[in-house]
Amino acid sequence: MNSVPDPEDQWLPTGESYFASLTTELQRASLSVRFETYIFAPDATGRRVRDVLVSVAERGVRVSVLVDGLGANELPDDFWDPLLKAGASVVVFNPLELRRLGIRDHRKLVVIDERLAWVGGINVADEYTGDGVTHGWADCGFLLTGAPAGQLAREFDAMLAECDEIQPQTVVARLRRGIRPPARELGPHIQLLVSGPGRKANAFQKLLREDVAASAAVQFVAAYFLPGYRMRRLLRGVAQRGVRVQVLVPGRTDVPLARRAARHLYSGLLRSGVELWEYQPQVLHAKLFLANNAVYVGSSNLDTRSLHINYELMLRLTDPQQVAGGREIVAGLMRQSKRVDPRTWAASRSWIERWRDQWAYWILSRVDPYVTRWLALGPR
């Protein structure tokens, strides 16, 4: 048995701290490692994490890796050979096939020995390993310990089992029935919110709307910000009641179309008193939502794809120390951000910019989900 004490629940405010924590604990693993991620890149970070997993598996630890067929599409055919040779298992969620192309596993979850679990928005690639200011994207994670980590191990196992069933008829059933799992209690101050394809509001959306409606202050950090009409109306309404609503979005982005779509929403939100901030130093990839003395962290963006198409995993934390830690991360990001001036925003956008923003919004909020459903369900 390893005599080094386990860490406590804690925020990992940068990719740098996330990978430092993860690799340290991987080297201490003694029973099992469950590793689920959307992107696993064939770069220095991807090779380094793979090699750590190889060394863990060679010690007799049971290692299971789950990657998305699109997010890990750039991996060479022999990338996993050393890990497979060491006795580990590697499963690809939904290998690329036109009919199911849009259905992706966007979750990020690592569980070690059923006692430690990492969640957040951080993928396995070089751009996620920095401090978010001088280098690397701005992102964060959360380390959960004890019995709740064991329950997340069961969630990984359930997702792994679903991978074996990700046939066209399974996707069709989900899309038609709108299956939306309820929130699950992991502990006194922890709720697990998972979701998959479906039109109806998922547990994350429902609880977040309830928290926003009852909140004295709202802070959203959204890498991709494209909320539906009900959430936009709610944000405008609470802002008009005098609640301070701050939304932090990327000033620099890896998906220009997503930033354009978000900017299509700026004018209406600004007129209602919502504060919009754009993060300046690096690409912002974090997903953090604070409202009603709760903080949400995990893989889900506040956009159509995360809310209605992808498989996602979020935690809702209400422990006061954990909420305070989330606020500290948001405060640090805000210090590196520039507020959008509500007095000059509309005038600063030419008609061609507004037209491009509107089309980007239409593509991501209407065309993308329609095409995904049409391919899965077929023409009616």
Sequence and secondary structure as in RCSB ss.txt:
>XXXX:A:sequence
MNSVPDPEDQWLPTGESYFASLTTELQRASLSVRFETYIFAPDATGRRVRDVLVSVAERGVRVSVLVDGLGANEL
PDDFWDPLLKAGASVVVFNPLELRRLGIRDHRKLVVIDERLAWVGGINVADEYTGDGVTHGWADCGFLLTGAPAG
QLAREFDAMLAECDEIQPQTVVARLRRGIRPPARELGPHIQLLVSGPGRKANAFQKLLREDVAASAAVQFVAAYF
LPGYRMRRLLRGVAQRGVRVQVLVPGRTDVPLARRAARHLYSGLLRSGVELWEYQPQVLHAKLFLANNAVYVGSS
NLDTRSLHINYELMLRLTDPQQVAGGREIVAGLMRQSKRVDPRTWAASRSWIERWRDQWAYWILSRVDPYVTRWL
ALGPR
>XXXX:A:secstr
   S    SEEE SHHHHHHHHHHHHTT  SEEEEEES B SSHHHHHHHHHHHHHHHTT EEEEEEETTTTTTS
 TTTTHHHHHTT EEEEES S GGGTT  B   EEEETTTEEEEES  BSGGGSS SSSSS B  EEEEESHHHH
HHHHHHHHHHHHHTT  HHHHHHHHHHT     EEEETTEEEEEE S SS  HHHHHHHHHHHT SEEEEEESSB
   HHHHHHHHHHHHTT EEEEEEESS S HHHHHHHHTTHHHHHHTT EEEEE SS B  EEEEETTEEEEES 
 BSHHHHHTSBEEEEEE  HHHHHHHHHHHHHHHHTEEE  TTTHHHHS HHHHHHHHHHHHIIIIIHHHHHHHH
HH   
